[in-house]
Amino acid sequence: MRECGSVGRIFLQSVFEHRQLHPKIIWESASTQALVRAAQVGLGIAILPEDLVREDIQAGKVVSAAISDEPLQRTHYIVHHKNKYISAAMRDFIRLCGSLDAEN
């Protein structure tokens, strides 16, 4: 499991609480590769973003199992002070990130 206070851990804890699940956490780490290695040697399972473990799965180090009954997606926001001047570069970045309205 990710370390206490990490966004991934907080997110998963909210999913577990919502479903009234109480997993036994035996080990935690801030390192994705340490968590993959722990799963690889049979210490348990790890719930990690696919993008971070794709190469390990393709290399056959670990196998994946889809979680089909819970949408494990996070919403991210771009925030700025309401009176902040938005430069052209910032506006481009906001658009790149998929903001609904780069003018606000």
N, C-alpha and C positions, 0 to 999 in steps of 0.2 A: 504494500500500500504506500502511496505517496506520503511524504512527511506531513505532520500536523500543520495546519494553516495554509497548505498549498491549495490552489484553486481546484485542482483535480480531486483532491481528498474531500474538500468541503462539498463539492458537487456530488460525489458518490455518497457521502454521508447523508445528504438530503434525500437522495433516491432511496437509500436503505431505510431511513426513518419513515419516509412516506409509505413504504411497503412493510413497515414494522419488522425489518430484518436486523439481526444483530450478528454480523459476521465476526469470527474470531480472527483478529489481526495479530499475527505472530511476528511480523517484521515490517519495518518501514524504511524507506530510503528516498532521497531526493534525486537519485540517479536512475534514469530509465534503463540503462544497460545493466545496472545491478539488479533491478527488478526482473528484467528479462532473463538474466543468468540464474536468478533464484528459481524462476519458473522452469527454466531449462534443466536444472538439476533435481527438480521434483519437490521443492520446498513448499509449493502451493501454486496458486494462480495469481495473475496480475491483470488488472483492468487498466489498459492504456490506450491512448489514441492510436488508431491504425497507422497514421502517417509516421509515428515514432517507431513502430515495430515492423513495418512492411518488409524491410531488408532482412530482418531476423526470421520472419515467416518464410520469405522466398528462399532463404539459405537453409531452411529446414531445422533451424535451432529450436523453434517453438511452433506450435500449431495454434490456430485461432478458432474461436467459436463465436458465432454471431449472437448478439443479445437482441432478440426479436420483440420482446414485449415491453421495452422501455426505450423511449427516444433519448439516447445519451448525447444530447447536443446542448451546447452552451450558446448563449446570446452575448455578443460583445457590442459595446457602445463606444462611439467616439464622443468625447465631451470636451467642451471648452467654455471659457467664461463668455457670458452672453454679450459682453461689450468688446470682446477680443477682435482685433482686425484679422480677417482671414486672407492671407496672401494667396496669390495664384498657386504657389506650390502646395500650400495647405489645402486649398480647394481641390487640386488635382489628387492629393493623397486621400482626401475624404471620398471623392468619387471612386478612386481605385478600391477603397475598402467597401464600397457598395452602399454608402449612406443614401438614404431616401431623398434628402434635400441638402445639397452642399451649400446652399445659400443661408441656411440657419446656423 
